[in-house]
Amino acid sequence: MAVQPFAKGPVAALAAAVAALLLLLSGRYGFHRDELYFLMAGQHPAWGYADQPPLTPLLARASVALFGDSPTGLRVVPALLSAASIALVALLARELGAGRRGQLLAAGSAACSAFVLAVGHLLLTTTFDVFAWLTVCLLTLRLLRTGDACWWPAVGAATGIALLNKDLVLLLAAVLVPAVLVVGPRRVLRGWWPVLGLAVAAVIVLPNLWWQAAHGWPELTVAGGISDKDGGDNRLMFVPMQFLYLSPVLVPIWVGGFRRLLRDPALRWAKAFALAYPLVCVVVLATGGKPYYALPLLLVLTAAGCEPVAERLARPGRRRTSLLAWLAFGAAVNIVITLPVLPPRLIPAVNWIYPEQGEQVGWPELAAATGEGWSAVPPDRRSHAVIFAANYGEAGALAHYGPRYGLPAPYSGHMSIADWARPPDTADGPVLLVHPAKYPAVERYFTGCRTVAQVDNGHGVPNQEQHAAVVLCTGTSAPWSTLWPELRHFY
């Protein structure tokens, strides 16, 4: 099967327009809690962290170093990755037989999807993960289409790099290999080339594996905690989110792509991807994983469904404007939900759908409230005082905004922050404790606690830190070295 020329001009223009929109809006709110954590992690470079491999924190550090220590500076990388992901979806459509119109429709479908827009706005592990999955899928399609085993090292290299960002790409391998064994073409699994691809991936990810092994595989603890805590909700929302994460407008396209991969004799070599999507859904449901774990494969199905739609629209008498109008409508809805276009006071209108919007406001106010609490610490006791944050968002905000209020570096037992520093036992109080209003249980580790300030983000946004308590305690219930294992937590 021959591939059509790539519609590089229109696709590049569309991808650049999306990147420009993302950068234009990048500074409208503030940092996300995860971004503040990644900025901290980037200052402690390592081959791994308790909850992730090293790539995203290193990207965070590089981005602010190159483009400035601001939300916009941090978000240049996600905007570029989002543009690249849009181009990759067009290349996937091309690999699956799409001509110029089909490729442009695929790029447009990706560009208007909530998932691509959301991860293009924030620097998250998912941001690079989407790009990585699509790259692996494209190289795998090239391998399956050509039967040329020389593509295996490239597949292995892309997988290894993806593993330096997030282990989730193993899920893609876990469903694609059995799918190829069931529906073919099995010949690509023979010989020593697959072994070479596996070896390339292993060499790339080996330093992170060594780090995880040396630290007791904490990522498994984190994953287990996510499943235990959110598994029920994740399973309940899994099916609805498959229709909503891209856009309801795109459902007919990806359903058509799924049927095409199953039934079109010309795409028999790509049938494994039709089987891989339901397989990954079953695995995610069984493990209680997050619904978006299956989304990159859904983008592959979308790419597969674009050429038949483009062919129908090219026939005389077909109305193209209706499809463009629907895509524009879907894009507009998704932009309002996932990007910071609303005034902050209106965030509650969309926050119940996409809570990550609300997690981008209130961090300077949290630092200001903590500064108010710090002023209650007697000056002669400040050399023995500690600021302790209950979670990584609070710790990241205090590390970033705290210096303007004269605050010392915060401590926290959350995720990898617990590994970077522990208060010395000589720091016997006072302790200024910051914790979400709904989680006062942490106060039991401290003595003589009283609330001295409270966080108000100023916009009435009901995020995790709204009304968080700033609590001044006289000291700890035991030495820090004794308490630290109990204060450490992964979720």
C-alpha positions in Angstrom: 0.0 0.0 0.0 1.5 3.3 -1.1 1.2 6.4 1.0 0.1 9.7 -0.3 2.3 12.9 -0.2 2.2 14.6 3.1 0.0 17.8 3.2 2.8 19.5 5.1 1.9 23.1 4.4 -1.8 23.1 5.6 -1.0 20.7 8.5 2.0 22.8 9.6 -0.2 26.0 9.4 -2.9 24.4 11.5 -0.5 23.1 14.1 1.3 26.5 14.3 -2.1 28.2 14.8 -2.9 26.0 17.7 0.5 26.5 19.2 0.1 30.3 18.9 -3.3 30.1 20.6 -1.9 28.1 23.4 1.0 30.5 23.9 -1.4 33.5 23.7 -3.5 32.1 26.6 -0.6 30.5 28.6 -0.3 33.3 31.1 -4.0 34.0 31.7 -4.1 32.1 35.0 -1.1 30.8 36.9 0.9 27.7 37.4 -0.9 24.4 37.9 -0.1 22.5 41.1 1.7 19.7 39.1 3.8 22.3 37.3 4.9 23.8 40.6 6.0 20.4 41.7 7.9 19.8 38.5 9.7 23.1 38.9 10.9 21.9 42.3 11.8 18.4 41.0 13.8 20.0 38.2 16.0 21.6 40.8 16.8 18.1 42.2 17.8 16.2 39.0 17.8 12.5 39.3 17.2 9.4 37.2 13.9 9.0 38.9 11.4 10.2 41.4 8.9 8.5 43.7 6.0 9.1 41.3 7.6 9.4 37.9 10.7 9.1 35.7 12.9 12.1 35.1 11.9 13.6 31.8 9.1 16.0 32.7 10.9 17.7 35.6 14.0 18.1 33.3 11.8 19.6 30.6 10.3 22.0 33.2 13.8 23.1 34.2 15.0 23.6 30.6 11.9 25.5 29.6 12.0 28.1 32.3 15.8 28.4 31.8 15.3 29.1 28.1 12.0 31.0 28.1 11.6 32.6 31.5 10.4 31.6 35.0 6.7 32.2 34.3 3.7 30.2 33.2 4.3 31.2 29.6 7.9 30.3 29.8 7.1 26.9 31.2 4.4 26.3 28.7 6.4 26.8 25.5 7.3 23.1 25.5 3.7 21.8 25.9 2.5 24.2 23.1 5.2 22.8 20.8 4.4 19.2 21.8 0.7 19.8 21.1 1.5 21.1 17.6 3.8 18.1 17.0 1.0 15.8 18.2 -1.4 17.3 15.7 1.1 16.8 12.9 1.5 13.2 14.1 -2.2 12.5 13.9 -2.1 13.7 10.3 0.9 11.4 9.6 -1.0 8.5 11.1 -3.9 9.2 8.7 -1.4 9.4 5.8 0.0 6.0 6.9 -3.5 4.6 6.8 -4.1 5.7 3.2 -5.4 9.3 3.7 -4.8 11.9 1.0 -4.4 15.6 1.4 -8.0 16.2 2.6 -8.0 13.2 4.9 -4.7 14.3 6.5 -6.0 17.8 7.0 -9.2 16.5 8.5 -7.2 14.4 10.9 -5.1 17.3 12.0 -8.2 19.4 12.4 -9.9 16.7 14.5 -6.8 16.5 16.8 -6.7 20.3 17.0 -10.2 20.7 18.2 -10.1 17.8 20.7 -10.3 18.6 24.4 -7.5 16.2 25.2 -4.9 17.7 22.9 -5.8 21.2 23.9 -5.7 20.4 27.6 -2.3 18.8 27.6 -1.0 21.5 25.2 -1.8 24.2 27.8 -0.1 22.6 30.8 3.3 20.9 31.3 2.2 17.5 32.6 3.6 14.0 32.3 0.7 13.4 30.0 1.8 16.2 27.6 4.9 14.3 26.5 3.2 11.0 26.9 0.6 11.8 24.2 3.4 12.8 21.8 5.3 9.7 22.7 2.4 7.2 22.2 1.6 8.8 18.8 5.2 8.5 17.8 5.4 4.8 18.8 2.1 4.2 17.0 3.3 5.8 13.8 6.5 3.9 13.8 4.6 0.7 14.5 2.2 1.3 11.7 5.2 1.8 9.4 6.6 -1.5 10.6 3.4 -3.3 10.0 2.7 -1.8 6.6 6.1 -2.3 5.1 7.0 -5.5 7.0 10.6 -4.1 7.2 12.0 -5.3 10.5 14.6 -2.5 10.4 12.0 -0.3 12.0 12.2 -2.2 15.3 15.2 -0.2 16.7 13.3 3.0 16.0 10.2 1.6 17.8 12.4 0.6 20.7 14.1 4.0 20.9 10.8 5.8 20.9 9.5 3.5 23.6 12.6 3.9 25.7 12.4 7.7 25.6 8.7 7.5 26.4 9.5 5.3 29.5 11.8 8.1 30.7 8.7 10.2 31.0 6.0 7.8 32.1 5.7 4.0 32.4 2.2 4.1 30.8 3.6 3.3 27.3 4.1 -0.2 28.6 0.4 -0.5 28.4 0.6 0.2 24.7 3.1 -2.6 24.2 1.0 -4.9 26.4 -2.0 -4.6 24.1 -0.3 -4.2 20.7 1.9 -7.3 20.8 -1.0 -9.7 21.6 -3.1 -8.0 19.0 -0.5 -8.6 16.3 -0.2 -12.2 17.4 -3.9 -12.6 17.0 -4.6 -10.8 13.8 -1.2 -10.3 12.2 1.0 -9.6 10.4 2.9 -12.0 12.7 6.0 -12.0 10.5 7.1 -8.8 12.1 7.5 -10.6 15.4 10.0 -13.1 14.0 13.7 -13.0 14.0 16.2 -11.1 16.1 15.0 -7.6 15.2 12.2 -7.4 17.8 14.9 -8.5 20.4 17.1 -5.6 19.2 14.2 -3.1 19.6 13.6 -4.4 23.1 17.3 -4.1 23.9 17.4 -0.5 22.6 14.4 0.4 24.8 16.0 -1.3 27.8 19.3 0.5 27.4 17.6 3.9 27.3 15.4 3.3 30.3 17.9 1.3 32.4 19.1 4.2 34.6 15.5 4.9 35.7 14.9 1.2 36.3 18.1 1.1 38.4 16.9 4.2 40.4 13.4 2.6 41.0 14.9 -0.7 42.1 17.3 1.1 44.5 14.4 3.0 46.1 12.0 0.1 46.4 9.9 0.7 43.3 7.9 3.6 44.7 6.1 4.2 41.4 4.3 0.9 42.0 3.2 2.2 45.4 1.9 5.5 43.8 0.0 3.6 41.1 -1.5 1.3 43.7 -2.6 4.3 45.7 -4.3 5.9 42.7 -6.2 2.7 41.9 -7.3 2.3 45.6 -8.3 5.9 46.0 -9.9 6.7 42.6 -10.4 3.3 41.0 -14.2 3.3 41.6 -14.7 6.7 40.1 -12.4 6.0 37.2 -14.3 2.9 36.3 -17.6 4.8 36.6 -16.5 7.6 34.3 -14.5 5.5 31.9 -17.1 5.0 29.1 -18.6 8.5 29.2 -15.1 10.1 29.0 -14.2 8.1 25.9 -16.9 10.2 24.2 -16.1 13.5 25.9 -12.3 13.6 26.1 -11.9 14.3 22.4 -15.3 15.7 21.5 -18.8 14.2 20.9 -18.5 15.8 17.4 -15.6 13.3 16.6 -17.4 10.2 17.8 -18.7 9.3 14.3 -15.2 9.7 12.9 -13.4 7.4 15.3 -16.2 4.9 15.3 -15.9 4.8 11.5 -12.1 4.5 11.9 -12.6 1.5 14.2 -14.9 -0.2 11.7 -12.5 0.6 8.8 -9.6 -1.0 10.5 -11.6 -4.1 11.2 -13.2 -4.5 7.8 -11.1 -2.8 5.1 -9.0 -5.5 3.3 -6.6 -2.8 2.2 -5.8 -2.1 5.9 -5.7 -5.7 7.1 -2.1 -5.1 8.1 -3.3 -2.4 10.6 -6.1 -4.5 12.1 -4.2 -4.9 15.3 -4.9 -1.3 16.2 -8.6 -2.0 16.1 -8.1 -4.8 18.6 -5.7 -2.9 20.7 -8.2 -0.2 21.6 -10.8 -2.4 23.3 -7.9 -4.4 24.9 -6.5 -1.3 26.5 -10.0 -0.3 27.7 -10.4 -3.7 29.4 -7.0 -3.4 31.1 -7.7 0.2 32.3 -11.1 -0.7 33.6 -9.7 -3.8 35.4 -6.9 -1.8 37.1 -9.0 1.3 37.9 -6.7 3.5 35.8 -7.7 6.9 34.6 -10.0 7.1 31.6 -7.5 9.2 29.5 -5.0 6.3 29.5 -6.8 5.0 26.4 -7.0 8.3 24.6 -3.9 8.1 22.3 -5.2 5.0 20.7 -8.5 6.8 20.2 -6.6 9.4 18.2 -5.3 6.6 16.0 -8.9 5.4 15.4 -9.8 9.0 14.6 -7.0 9.2 12.1 -8.2 6.0 10.5 -11.7 7.4 10.1 -10.8 10.7 8.4 -10.1 9.5 4.8 -13.6 7.9 4.2 -15.2 11.2 5.5 -13.0 13.3 3.3 -13.9 11.1 0.3 -17.6 11.5 0.9 -17.2 15.3 1.3 -15.3 15.4 -2.0 -18.3 14.0 -3.9 -20.4 16.5 -5.9 -23.4 17.9 -3.9 -21.9 17.2 -0.5 -22.0 20.1 2.0 -18.6 20.6 3.5 -19.6 23.6 5.6 -21.7 21.6 7.9 -18.7 19.4 9.0 -16.6 22.5 9.4 -19.3 24.2 11.5 -19.5 21.1 13.7 -15.7 21.0 14.1 -15.6 24.7 14.9 -18.4 24.2 17.5 -16.6 21.3 19.1 -13.4 23.3 19.2 -15.1 26.3 20.7 -16.7 24.3 23.5 -13.4 22.5 24.3 -11.5 25.8 24.3 -13.8 27.2 26.9 -13.6 24.1 29.0 -9.9 23.4 28.9 -8.2 26.7 28.2 -8.1 29.9 30.4 -10.4 32.0 28.3 -13.0 32.8 31.1 -12.4 35.4 33.8 -11.2 33.6 36.9 -14.4 34.4 38.8 -16.3 32.3 36.1 -14.0 29.2 36.5 -16.6 27.4 38.6 -18.8 27.2 35.5 -16.4 24.7 34.0 -14.4 23.5 37.0 -16.9 20.8 37.7 -16.2 19.4 34.2 -12.4 20.0 34.2 -11.0 20.5 37.7 -7.5 21.3 36.4 -8.8 24.8 35.5 -9.3 25.6 39.2 -5.8 24.3 40.1 -4.2 27.2 38.3 -5.4 29.9 40.6 -4.7 30.8 44.2 -1.1 29.9 44.6 0.3 33.4 45.2 -2.6 33.9 47.7 -1.5 30.7 49.5 2.0 32.0 49.9 0.6 35.3 51.1 -1.5 33.6 53.8 1.6 31.6 54.8 3.5 34.8 55.0 0.8 36.2 57.4 1.2 33.0 59.5 5.0 33.4 59.5 4.7 36.9 60.9 3.2 35.3 64.0 6.4 33.3 64.7 8.5 35.1 67.3 11.7 36.4 65.6 13.9 34.8 68.1 12.4 31.4 67.3 12.6 31.5 63.5 15.9 29.8 63.4 14.3 26.8 65.0 11.0 27.1 63.0 9.8 24.9 60.1 7.2 25.4 57.4 5.6 22.1 56.6 3.2 21.7 53.6 0.8 18.8 53.4 1.1 18.2 49.7 3.4 19.0 46.7 1.2 21.7 45.3 1.5 23.7 48.5 5.2 23.0 48.8 5.7 24.0 45.2 3.8 27.3 45.7 5.8 28.1 48.8 9.1 27.3 47.1 8.2 29.5 44.2 6.3 32.5 45.8 7.6 32.2 49.4 10.8 34.2 49.0 8.8 37.4 48.3 7.3 37.0 51.8 10.6 36.2 53.5 9.7 32.5 53.9 12.3 29.8 54.3 12.2 26.7 52.1 9.2 24.5 52.9 9.4 20.8 53.8 6.8 18.2 52.9 6.4 14.5 53.2 4.6 14.2 49.9 6.0 12.3 47.0 9.7 12.9 46.2 9.9 16.1 48.3 10.3 13.9 51.3 13.5 12.5 49.8 15.1 15.9 49.2 15.2 17.2 52.7 14.0 16.5 56.3 13.9 19.0 59.1 16.7 18.5 61.6 15.7 17.3 65.0 17.1 20.6 66.4 14.3 22.4 64.5 12.0 21.9 67.5 9.4 24.6 66.7 7.4 26.5 66.1 6.0 24.6 63.1 3.9 26.5 60.5 1.7 23.9 59.0 -0.3 24.4 55.7 -2.9 21.8 54.8 -6.1 21.6 52.8 -9.2 22.4 54.9 -10.6 19.0 54.4 -7.6 17.1 55.7 -6.9 18.3 59.3 -5.6 14.8 60.3 -2.0 15.9 59.8 -2.3 18.1 62.8 -2.1 15.1 65.1 1.7 15.0 64.6 2.1 18.5 66.1 1.4 20.1 69.4 -0.3 23.3 70.5 -1.9 24.1 67.1 -4.0 27.1 66.3 -5.2 28.5 63.0 -3.5 31.9 62.2 -4.5 32.4 58.6 -6.7 30.9 55.9 -6.2 30.8 52.1 -8.7 32.7 49.9 -7.9 32.6 46.2 -10.0 35.7 45.7 -12.2 34.3 42.9 -14.4 31.9 44.8 -12.9 29.0 42.9 -13.6 25.7 44.9 -10.2 24.1 44.3 -8.3 21.9 46.6 -6.6 24.7 48.5 -9.5 27.1 48.8 -9.9 27.8 52.6 -6.7 25.8 53.3 -5.6 26.4 56.9 -2.4 28.0 57.9 -1.8 26.6 61.4 0.9 27.6 63.9 2.0 24.8 66.2 4.4 25.0 69.2 6.3 21.9 68.0 6.2 18.3 67.0 4.8 15.3 68.9 8.1 13.5 68.5 11.5 14.3 66.8 11.4 14.8 63.1 13.5 11.7 62.5 10.9 9.6 64.2 7.9 11.3 62.5 9.2 11.4 59.0 8.3 7.9 57.9 4.7 8.6 59.1 4.6 12.0 57.5 5.7 10.6 54.2 2.8 9.8 51.8 2.4 9.1 48.1 -1.2 10.1 47.3 
